[in-house]
Amino acid sequence: MNMSLNKTITIKESRALDLRLTANNIFNIVHFTAINTVVNSRPFGEVTGTDGMRRVTMQARFRF
């Protein structure tokens, strides 16, 4: 689940400040990417990899 928030602040008629906040994986849910499937190995059935965790970025743009 991803989320994005935008806000435009008008400074004058031809100038504005755009603010943007973007978040990926907002609930910070673990996504398993690899499970050991080698039969008769000690770590059989264990999760060996996960996907990225939560990431939040902020962007500011001044338009003129």
FENRADA-V657271 format. One record per helix or strand of 3 or more residues. SS is the DSSP state (@ for helix, = for strand). FROM is the first residue (numbers start at 1). TO is the last residue. If there is no record, write none. Layout:
[[SS,FROM,TO] [SS,FROM,TO]]
This chain:
[[=,2,12] [=,15,24] [=,32,35] [=,47,50] [=,55,63]]
